[in-house]
Amino acid sequence: MSDDHTRVQEFFTTRAADWDRRFPDDGPAYAAAVTELGLREGDRVLDAGCGTGRALPPLRAAVGASGAVVGVDLTPAMLEAAVRAGRHRDGRLLLADVAALPLRSGSLDAVFGAGLISHLPQPAANLRELARVVRPGGMLALFHPIGRAALAARHGRKITADDLRAEANLRPLLAGSGWRMTSYVDEDTRYLALAVREA
């Protein structure tokens, strides 16, 4: 396992048990972001870096019983927390790395990634891997329940010019990874970048 993976696992392992208690009011923001993905009954969707699975219930509601929902995370403790919360009933949980997904090429209609982009060790390569598993015309949502400025303030930092989540940085990163950004919102109350998988 690379040092990057070890750091990510250590960071989330120590926070898994009380993650949902720390952010109890995020549910409506997750549901709203899932709605903007435009999923339909029967669609197949991946929650990349699913953590405790907070997106799984709205994803399941969007694709219905005939759809498929898969949650992938690198940290066993986060997946265990998802099971304790009962969210495994809304989707299949897999211990896996977004750098090498155990999924067929073009097998999905969409990917949802909450808080994902800032934890990717190789963003361009990792976004290419997400593009690999999505059919042409499928969607990607990069989401956070609060915007960049609010998140930086929460951690006692300021936004920097090299922040990958900034539109000026994210748009070309996505374009070079098989995605075309279709919308971008960065407000105090939410962050959501949507992109479509290029043919």
Order of alpha helices (4+ residues) and beta strands (2+ residues): alpha-alpha-alpha-beta-alpha-beta-alpha-beta-beta-alpha-beta-alpha-alpha-beta-beta
